[in-house]
Amino acid sequence: MKKFILGFAVLTTAFMNAQTQIIAHRGYFQTNPPTTENSIKALENAQKLKIYGAEFDVRMTKDGVLVINHDEHHGKMIIEETDFKELEKLKLSNGEKLPTLKDYLKQGKRDKSLQLIIEIKPVKSQEKENEIVAKTIKMVKDMKLESQSEFISFSLNICKEIKKVEPKFKVQYLNGELSPEQIKNEGLDGLDYHYSVFQKNPTWISEAKTLGLITNSWTVNDEKVYEELKSQGIGFITTNIPDQLKGK
């Protein structure tokens, strides 16, 4: 009986480890030669890797255009205070134009096997956050990408607004201060926290899984950290080195 239990435990652990999926952080941009994060090329690169998904950041310009950019600034221009026609004059470092969400989703639609992990960036006002949520969801629906899209945000308001507008969408919270039980009580689908949060709270992954929550961690660029999280049965990791962690 002891041998059976031990064997079952080994098989269970192996199964859990095998389930950890890879998400490319801001696309796959650390290539040779390198390209630019959050560029269309970075998304194309992620599609070629045949991994679970690619994460990217959505912001809204002054005139209401949804664009893909991590930082508040594009060059010296503050995105939410600048019209798109001014922003698009400045190319990305790889020569591409600043991509719109529509551009990105069009490219994403070309490979239905890659999940699109849409991070909506916090905005200064709740009104603006609700606007960017509404516009993002409308575009996803208009392009019939509902089943291929998942959502994350550092803003609890954005996360809850997404679930309010479209309860079926998967939404994970990024900020790291809420326990799995609190995430469940907020009506969200999972926690996507920096790996240091899970190191400080070593029971959270198992607690989250027990509650039926999605577990993800960013930005895991160290194989040792990856193996540590994988051994705990984490569902997903988001990384700048998807090519190196794929299949490990």
NUGU-484246 format. One record per residue: residue number from 1; residue in three letters; x, y, z of N, C-alpha, C in turn. Coordinates in pm, whole numbers. Layout:
BEGIN
NUVEX  drenza  pati  n.east  n.north    n.up  ca.east  ca.north   ca.up  c.east  c.north    c.up
NUVEX     NUM   ala       X        Y       Z        X         Y       Z       X        Y       Z
...
! end
This chain:
BEGIN
NUVEX  drenza  pati  n.east  n.north    n.up  ca.east  ca.north   ca.up  c.east  c.north    c.up
NUVEX       1   met      83     -122       0        0         0       0      86      126       0
NUVEX       2   lys     194      122      80      285       238      87     347      265     -49
NUVEX       3   lys     386      155    -119      446       172    -252     346      235    -349
NUVEX       4   phe     220      193    -337      115       248    -424      98      397    -399
NUVEX       5   ile      92      434    -271       74       576    -236     193      658    -285
NUVEX       6   leu     315      605    -266      435       675    -311     434      691    -462
NUVEX       7   gly     397      584    -531      392       588    -677     289      687    -727
NUVEX       8   phe     174      689    -661       68       783    -697     113      927    -676
NUVEX       9   ala     184      951    -565      234      1086    -535     333     1132    -641
NUVEX      10   val     420     1041    -683      519      1074    -786     450     1108    -917
NUVEX      11   leu     350     1025    -953      276      1051   -1077     199     1182   -1072
NUVEX      12   thr     141     1209    -956       65      1333    -938     156     1453    -952
NUVEX      13   thr     274     1447    -890      370      1557    -899     415     1578   -1042
NUVEX      14   ala     442     1470   -1112      486      1479   -1252     377     1542   -1338
NUVEX      15   phe     252     1501   -1312      140      1557   -1387     126     1706   -1364
NUVEX      16   met     137     1747   -1236      126      1889   -1202     237     1969   -1269
NUVEX      17   asn     358     1914   -1265      472      1984   -1325     453     2001   -1475
NUVEX      18   ala     398     1896   -1538      381      1899   -1683     279     2003   -1726
NUVEX      19   gln     195     2047   -1634       88      2138   -1669     130     2286   -1671
NUVEX      20   thr     249     2317   -1622      291      2457   -1619     309     2508   -1762
NUVEX      21   gln     235     2614   -1796      235      2668   -1932     316     2797   -1938
NUVEX      22   ile     369     2825   -2057      457      2941   -2077     386     3053   -2151
NUVEX      23   ile     400     3175   -2095      347      3296   -2158     463     3392   -2185
NUVEX      24   ala     472     3442   -2307      578      3536   -2343     543     3675   -2293
NUVEX      25   his     631     3734   -2215      609      3865   -2153     632     3975   -2256
NUVEX      26   arg     529     4050   -2288      534      4155   -2392     576     4097   -2527
NUVEX      27   gly     531     3976   -2553      574      3904   -2672     711     3844   -2650
NUVEX      28   tyr     763     3781   -2755      899      3724   -2749     991     3819   -2824
NUVEX      29   phe    1063     3902   -2746     1144      4007   -2808    1294     3988   -2790
NUVEX      30   gln    1335     3901   -2697     1478      3879   -2675    1530     3771   -2770
NUVEX      31   thr    1516     3802   -2898     1555      3709   -3003    1695     3746   -3054
NUVEX      32   asn    1742     3672   -3153     1871      3704   -3216    1850     3714   -3366
NUVEX      33   pro    1851     3836   -3424     1871      3964   -3355    1748     4002   -3272
NUVEX      34   pro    1767     4086   -3169     1655      4124   -3083    1556     4215   -3155
NUVEX      35   thr    1433     4215   -3108     1334      4309   -3158    1283     4391   -3039
NUVEX      36   thr    1167     4453   -3053     1116      4544   -2951     998     4481   -2878
NUVEX      37   glu     995     4496   -2745      883      4446   -2666     753     4511   -2711
NUVEX      38   asn     645     4435   -2703      511      4484   -2740     500     4525   -2887
NUVEX      39   ser     589     4475   -2969      581      4501   -3114     506     4387   -3182
NUVEX      40   ile     460     4411   -3304      394      4306   -3382     493     4192   -3406
NUVEX      41   lys     619     4225   -3430      721      4124   -3452     738     4035   -3329
NUVEX      42   ala     732     4094   -3210      744      4016   -3087     628     3918   -3074
NUVEX      43   leu     509     3959   -3116      393      3870   -3115     411     3758   -3216
NUVEX      44   glu     459     3791   -3336      486      3689   -3438     586     3586   -3386
NUVEX      45   asn     689     3635   -3319      791      3544   -3263     730     3448   -3162
NUVEX      46   ala     641     3499   -3078      574      3415   -2979     487     3309   -3047
NUVEX      47   gln     422     3348   -3155      338      3254   -3228     421     3138   -3285
NUVEX      48   lys     541     3168   -3328      629      3064   -3384     678     2966   -3278
NUVEX      49   leu     682     3010   -3153      731      2924   -3045     634     2813   -3007
NUVEX      50   lys     507     2832   -3040      404      2734   -3004     396     2715   -2852
NUVEX      51   ile     382     2826   -2782      364      2826   -2637     217     2859   -2606
NUVEX      52   tyr     184     2872   -2478       44      2896   -2441      -6     3032   -2486
NUVEX      53   gly      73     3138   -2455       22      3271   -2484     127     3380   -2490
NUVEX      54   ala      83     3499   -2525      168      3618   -2527      95     3730   -2455
NUVEX      55   glu     166     3795   -2364      109      3906   -2286     147     4038   -2350
NUVEX      56   phe      57     4137   -2342       88      4270   -2394       6     4374   -2320
NUVEX      57   asp      48     4501   -2329       -7      4609   -2247     -91     4706   -2329
NUVEX      58   val    -209     4737   -2277     -301      4827   -2347    -314     4959   -2273
NUVEX      59   arg    -298     5067   -2347     -320      5203   -2295    -413     5277   -2391
NUVEX      60   met    -465     5392   -2347     -557      5471   -2430    -502     5612   -2449
NUVEX      61   thr    -502     5657   -2573     -454      5791   -2605    -557     5896   -2564
NUVEX      62   lys    -517     6022   -2575     -606      6133   -2540    -734     6130   -2621
NUVEX      63   asp    -723     6092   -2749     -841      6088   -2835    -906     5950   -2841
NUVEX      64   gly    -875     5865   -2743     -949      5740   -2726    -905     5621   -2809
NUVEX      65   val    -785     5629   -2868     -733      5515   -2945    -659     5420   -2850
NUVEX      66   leu    -687     5292   -2861     -619      5192   -2778    -489     5150   -2845
NUVEX      67   val    -379     5165   -2772     -248      5133   -2826    -176     5034   -2734
NUVEX      68   ile     -72     4971   -2790        6      4872   -2715     138     4935   -2673
NUVEX      69   asn     154     4956   -2542      278      5014   -2490     282     4991   -2339
NUVEX      70   his     397     4951   -2289      407      4926   -2145     412     5054   -2063
NUVEX      71   asp     501     5145   -2102      523      5265   -2022     415     5370   -2047
NUVEX      72   glu     404     5464   -1953      311      5576   -1969     352     5666   -2085
NUVEX      73   his     484     5668   -2112      539      5755   -2217     568     5676   -2344
NUVEX      74   his     555     5742   -2456      607      5693   -2584     704     5801   -2628
NUVEX      75   gly     834     5771   -2615      933      5878   -2627     915     5973   -2510
NUVEX      76   lys     900     6102   -2538      876      6200   -2432     728     6235   -2416
NUVEX      77   met     645     6171   -2497      501      6200   -2495     427     6112   -2395
NUVEX      78   ile     340     6172   -2315      254      6096   -2225     135     6045   -2306
NUVEX      79   ile     120     5915   -2314       21      5855   -2404    -120     5906   -2379
NUVEX      80   glu    -163     5908   -2253     -302      5946   -2227    -328     6095   -2242
NUVEX      81   glu    -220     6173   -2263     -235      6317   -2282    -204     6360   -2426
NUVEX      82   thr    -185     6261   -2516     -143      6290   -2653    -233     6218   -2753
NUVEX      83   asp    -269     6287   -2861     -349      6225   -2966    -266     6122   -3043
NUVEX      84   phe    -336     6023   -3096     -268      5913   -3165    -187     5961   -3285
NUVEX      85   lys    -237     6060   -3358     -166      6106   -3478     -27     6161   -3444
NUVEX      86   glu     -12     6213   -3323      119      6261   -3278     206     6144   -3233
NUVEX      87   leu     147     6051   -3161      221      5936   -3110     275     5848   -3222
NUVEX      88   glu     197     5831   -3328      238      5739   -3434     353     5794   -3520
NUVEX      89   lys     384     5922   -3503      499      5979   -3575     631     5921   -3525
NUVEX      90   leu     632     5878   -3400      753      5820   -3342     749     5669   -3354
NUVEX      91   lys     842     5613   -3430      847      5469   -3451     903     5396   -3329
NUVEX      92   leu     876     5268   -3320      940      5183   -3220    1087     5165   -3257
NUVEX      93   ser    1165     5113   -3165     1309      5099   -3190    1341     5000   -3302
NUVEX      94   asn    1246     4911   -3334     1270      4817   -3445    1216     4870   -3578
NUVEX      95   gly    1168     4995   -3579     1121      5057   -3701     971     5045   -3726
NUVEX      96   glu     903     4966   -3644      757      4954   -3658     689     5080   -3608
NUVEX      97   lys     566     5099   -3655      484      5206   -3598     429     5160   -3463
NUVEX      98   leu     390     5255   -3379      328      5221   -3252     202     5140   -3280
NUVEX      99   pro     194     5013   -3234       78      4931   -3269     -48     4971   -3193
NUVEX     100   thr    -159     4966   -3261     -288      4982   -3195    -332     4845   -3145
NUVEX     101   leu    -431     4843   -3058     -487      4715   -3013    -544     4638   -3132
NUVEX     102   lys    -606     4712   -3224     -662      4646   -3343    -553     4578   -3424
NUVEX     103   asp    -439     4645   -3442     -324      4584   -3513    -284     4454   -3445
NUVEX     104   tyr    -272     4461   -3314     -223      4348   -3237    -321     4230   -3243
NUVEX     105   leu    -449     4261   -3230     -549      4154   -3234    -558     4090   -3372
NUVEX     106   lys    -540     4171   -3477     -539      4116   -3613    -428     4013   -3629
NUVEX     107   gln    -310     4046   -3578     -198      3952   -3586    -225     3831   -3497
NUVEX     108   gly    -281     3855   -3378     -312      3745   -3288    -410     3647   -3347
NUVEX     109   lys    -503     3697   -3424     -608      3612   -3483    -551     3516   -3587
NUVEX     110   arg    -431     3545   -3636     -371      3458   -3738    -325     3324   -3682
NUVEX     111   asp    -313     3315   -3551     -275      3189   -3487    -367     3165   -3368
NUVEX     112   lys    -470     3087   -3391     -572      3066   -3287    -521     2983   -3170
NUVEX     113   ser    -403     2920   -3185     -350      2836   -3078    -282     2917   -2968
NUVEX     114   leu    -253     3045   -2995     -184      3130   -2897    -284     3219   -2826
NUVEX     115   gln    -292     3207   -2693     -381      3292   -2615    -325     3434   -2606
NUVEX     116   leu    -415     3530   -2611     -378      3671   -2603    -406     3720   -2461
NUVEX     117   ile    -300     3748   -2387     -311      3788   -2247    -306     3940   -2241
NUVEX     118   ile    -422     4000   -2228     -437      4145   -2242    -426     4213   -2105
NUVEX     119   glu    -317     4287   -2086     -303      4365   -1963    -352     4507   -1987
NUVEX     120   ile    -457     4544   -1917     -507      4682   -1926    -443     4762   -1814
NUVEX     121   lys    -370     4865   -1853     -295      4945   -1757    -388     5038   -1677
NUVEX     122   pro    -358     5057   -1549     -437      5150   -1467    -433     5292   -1523
NUVEX     123   val    -542     5364   -1501     -553      5504   -1545    -584     5588   -1420
NUVEX     124   lys    -567     5719   -1434     -580      5808   -1317    -721     5814   -1259
NUVEX     125   ser    -822     5795   -1342     -960      5803   -1292   -1036     5674   -1319
NUVEX     126   gln   -1132     5644   -1232    -1214      5525   -1250   -1296     5536   -1377
NUVEX     127   glu   -1341     5656   -1408    -1418      5678   -1530   -1339     5638   -1654
NUVEX     128   lys   -1212     5679   -1659    -1126      5644   -1773   -1095     5494   -1775
NUVEX     129   glu   -1077     5436   -1656    -1053      5291   -1650   -1173     5215   -1706
NUVEX     130   asn   -1291     5258   -1669    -1412      5191   -1719   -1428     5210   -1870
NUVEX     131   glu   -1384     5324   -1919    -1390      5350   -2064   -1296     5258   -2141
NUVEX     132   ile   -1173     5243   -2091    -1077      5159   -2161   -1119     5013   -2156
NUVEX     133   val   -1181     4972   -2045    -1234      4836   -2035   -1343     4815   -2140
NUVEX     134   ala   -1438     4906   -2147    -1550      4894   -2241   -1500     4887   -2385
NUVEX     135   lys   -1405     4974   -2419    -1352      4979   -2557   -1272     4852   -2591
NUVEX     136   thr   -1196     4803   -2494    -1116      4683   -2518   -1205     4562   -2539
NUVEX     137   ile   -1304     4547   -2453    -1395      4433   -2464   -1475     4440   -2594
NUVEX     138   lys   -1519     4558   -2632    -1593      4573   -2757   -1508     4530   -2876
NUVEX     139   met   -1380     4570   -2877    -1292      4534   -2988   -1268     4383   -2993
NUVEX     140   val   -1247     4323   -2877    -1227      4178   -2871   -1350     4106   -2925
NUVEX     141   lys   -1467     4152   -2886    -1592      4090   -2933   -1615     4114   -3082
NUVEX     142   asp   -1590     4237   -3126    -1609      4270   -3267   -1521     4182   -3357
NUVEX     143   met   -1402     4147   -3306    -1309      4065   -3384   -1327     3916   -3355
NUVEX     144   lys   -1430     3885   -3275    -1463      3745   -3243   -1343     3670   -3183
NUVEX     145   leu   -1279     3735   -3087    -1162      3676   -3021   -1189     3644   -2874
NUVEX     146   glu   -1315     3629   -2838    -1350      3605   -2698   -1279     3483   -2640
NUVEX     147   ser   -1279     3372   -2713    -1222      3248   -2660   -1069     3249   -2659
NUVEX     148   gln   -1011     3344   -2731     -864      3350   -2741    -805     3457   -2648
NUVEX     149   ser    -890     3529   -2576     -845      3643   -2496    -864     3619   -2347
NUVEX     150   glu    -763     3660   -2269     -770      3660   -2123    -720     3797   -2076
NUVEX     151   phe    -756     3834   -1953     -730      3970   -1907    -656     3971   -1773
NUVEX     152   ile    -565     4068   -1758     -493      4091   -1633    -482     4241   -1610
NUVEX     153   ser    -468     4281   -1483     -446      4422   -1453    -397     4438   -1309
NUVEX     154   phe    -322     4547   -1288     -281      4587   -1153    -394     4663   -1083
NUVEX     155   ser    -494     4705   -1159     -606      4779   -1103    -719     4683   -1067
NUVEX     156   leu    -755     4679    -939     -865      4595    -896    -996     4642    -960
NUVEX     157   asn   -1011     4773    -974    -1131      4827   -1040   -1142     4776   -1184
NUVEX     158   ile   -1031     4776   -1257    -1034      4727   -1396   -1073     4580   -1399
NUVEX     159   cys   -1013     4500   -1312    -1044      4357   -1307   -1192     4333   -1280
NUVEX     160   lys   -1247     4405   -1182    -1387      4386   -1145   -1480     4440   -1254
NUVEX     161   glu   -1438     4547   -1320    -1521      4604   -1428   -1529     4508   -1546
NUVEX     162   ile   -1417     4441   -1577    -1418      4342   -1685   -1520     4232   -1655
NUVEX     163   lys   -1516     4181   -1531    -1609      4074   -1491   -1754     4123   -1491
NUVEX     164   lys   -1773     4251   -1460    -1907      4311   -1461   -1961     4320   -1603
NUVEX     165   val   -1875     4365   -1695    -1918      4382   -1835   -1931     4248   -1905
NUVEX     166   glu   -1836     4159   -1879    -1837      4028   -1945   -1792     3920   -1847
NUVEX     167   pro   -1886     3866   -1769    -1854      3768   -1664   -1780     3644   -1712
NUVEX     168   lys   -1795     3609   -1840    -1732      3486   -1890   -1582     3500   -1914
NUVEX     169   phe   -1533     3622   -1925    -1390      3641   -1951   -1307     3603   -1828
NUVEX     170   lys   -1191     3541   -1854    -1097      3508   -1747   -1020     3634   -1709
NUVEX     171   val   -1018     3664   -1579     -952      3785   -1529    -865     3751   -1409
NUVEX     172   gln    -738     3794   -1415     -645      3772   -1305    -589     3905   -1256
NUVEX     173   tyr    -566     3911   -1126     -516      4032   -1061    -365     4023   -1044
NUVEX     174   leu    -297     4138   -1065     -151      4139   -1070     -80     4195    -946
NUVEX     175   asn    -148     4273    -866      -78      4357    -768     -10     4282    -654
NUVEX     176   gly     -68     4171    -610        3      4085    -517     -34     4093    -371
NUVEX     177   glu    -123     4184    -332     -153      4199    -189    -274     4117    -143
NUVEX     178   leu    -351     4061    -237     -471      3986    -199    -442     3836    -193
NUVEX     179   ser    -492     3772     -89     -477      3628     -74    -568     3557    -173
NUVEX     180   pro    -545     3427    -196     -636      3352    -284    -782     3362    -242
NUVEX     181   glu    -807     3355    -113     -945      3365     -64   -1006     3501     -98
NUVEX     182   gln    -925     3608     -84     -975      3742    -117   -1002     3755    -267
NUVEX     183   ile    -914     3696    -349     -934      3696    -494   -1066     3627    -529
NUVEX     184   lys   -1090     3515    -466    -1214      3440    -488   -1334     3524    -447
NUVEX     185   asn   -1324     3590    -333    -1435      3672    -283   -1463     3794    -372
NUVEX     186   glu   -1359     3841    -443    -1377      3954    -535   -1441     3910    -667
NUVEX     187   gly   -1457     3780    -684    -1520      3728    -804   -1427     3717    -924
NUVEX     188   leu   -1295     3717    -898    -1197      3707   -1006   -1157     3562   -1029
NUVEX     189   asp   -1088     3538   -1139    -1056      3401   -1179    -918     3352   -1135
NUVEX     190   gly    -831     3445   -1096     -699      3399   -1057    -607     3509   -1011
NUVEX     191   leu    -489     3466    -967     -386      3558    -923    -263     3539   -1011
NUVEX     192   asp    -210     3650   -1057      -92      3654   -1144       7     3748   -1076
NUVEX     193   tyr      91     3690    -988      175      3771    -900     324     3756    -931
NUVEX     194   his     400     3858    -896      546      3848    -905     592     3729    -822
NUVEX     195   tyr     694     3659    -871      735      3535    -804     775     3556    -658
NUVEX     196   ser     821     3676    -624      860      3703    -485     741     3693    -390
NUVEX     197   val     621     3724    -441      500      3715    -359     474     3570    -320
NUVEX     198   phe     492     3479    -416      472      3337    -387     583     3283    -297
NUVEX     199   gln     703     3337    -307      810      3295    -218     781     3337     -74
NUVEX     200   lys     721     3454     -58      686      3502      77     560     3433     132
NUVEX     201   asn     478     3380      42      352      3315      81     348     3176      17
NUVEX     202   pro     428     3082      69      447      2953       2     324     2864      -6
NUVEX     203   thr     218     2898      65       96      2815      58      -5     2869     -43
NUVEX     204   trp      19     2986     -98      -82      3050    -182    -113     2974    -311
NUVEX     205   ile     -12     2913    -372      -39      2839    -496    -132     2723    -469
NUVEX     206   ser    -103     2644    -366     -189      2530    -335    -328     2575    -289
NUVEX     207   glu    -333     2685    -213     -463      2738    -168    -546     2784    -288
NUVEX     208   ala    -479     2852    -381     -549      2901    -501    -603     2785    -584
NUVEX     209   lys    -523     2683    -600     -566      2567    -679    -684     2497    -613
NUVEX     210   thr    -683     2489    -480     -794      2429    -407    -923     2507    -430
NUVEX     211   leu    -909     2639    -444    -1024      2726    -466   -1065     2732    -613
NUVEX     212   gly    -991     2661    -698    -1023      2659    -840    -977     2782    -915
NUVEX     213   leu    -877     2851    -861     -826      2974    -923    -710     2945   -1017
NUVEX     214   ile    -694     3031   -1116     -577      3027   -1205    -457     3080   -1128
NUVEX     215   thr    -341     3018   -1146     -217      3067   -1083    -113     3098   -1190
NUVEX     216   asn     -58     3217   -1181       43      3262   -1277     146     3344   -1201
NUVEX     217   ser     266     3358   -1258      370      3438   -1194     452     3511   -1298
NUVEX     218   trp     487     3636   -1265      570      3718   -1353     689     3771   -1273
NUVEX     219   thr     792     3825   -1334      841      3785   -1465     954     3687   -1437
NUVEX     220   val     931     3560   -1467     1020      3452   -1427    1127     3432   -1534
NUVEX     221   asn    1245     3487   -1509     1355      3480   -1605    1473     3400   -1552
NUVEX     222   asp    1449     3322   -1448     1553      3241   -1385    1503     3096   -1379
NUVEX     223   glu    1581     3004   -1431     1538      2865   -1437    1515     2806   -1298
NUVEX     224   lys    1595     2848   -1201     1579      2798   -1064    1444     2839   -1006
NUVEX     225   val    1407     2966   -1029     1277      3015    -982    1165     2942   -1055
NUVEX     226   tyr    1183     2921   -1184     1084      2847   -1263    1061     2708   -1206
NUVEX     227   glu    1170     2636   -1179     1159      2501   -1126    1092     2500    -988
NUVEX     228   glu    1122     2602    -909     1063      2616    -775     910     2631    -785
NUVEX     229   leu     866     2719    -873      723      2742    -892     655     2620    -955
NUVEX     230   lys     723     2561   -1049      671      2443   -1117     649     2329   -1019
NUVEX     231   ser     743     2311    -926      731      2204    -828     611     2224    -735
NUVEX     232   gln     568     2350    -724      449      2379    -642     319     2366    -721
NUVEX     233   gly     334     2336    -849      216      2314    -933     155     2438    -992
NUVEX     234   ile     233     2544   -1008      178      2667   -1066     129     2641   -1208
NUVEX     235   gly      19     2705   -1244      -40      2681   -1375      35     2745   -1490
NUVEX     236   phe      82     2869   -1468      145      2946   -1576     261     3028   -1521
NUVEX     237   ile     357     3055   -1607      458      3156   -1575     473     3247   -1697
NUVEX     238   thr     497     3374   -1668      517      3475   -1772     665     3512   -1770
NUVEX     239   thr     729     3511   -1887      874      3521   -1891     925     3595   -2015
NUVEX     240   asn    1044     3653   -2001     1114      3714   -2115    1194     3612   -2193
NUVEX     241   ile    1208     3490   -2137     1288      3385   -2202    1202     3262   -2232
NUVEX     242   pro    1091     3279   -2303     1002      3166   -2329    1068     3053   -2406
NUVEX     243   asp    1163     3089   -2492     1233      2987   -2570    1317     2895   -2482
NUVEX     244   gln    1374     2950   -2374     1460      2872   -2285    1380     2787   -2187
NUVEX     245   leu    1263     2833   -2146     1185      2759   -2047    1086     2663   -2109
NUVEX     246   lys    1057     2681   -2237      965      2591   -2306    1018     2448   -2301
NUVEX     247   gly     933     2358   -2255      969      2217   -2254    1051     2171   -2136
NUVEX     248   lys    1085     2261   -2045     1166      2222   -1928    1076     2167   -1818
! end
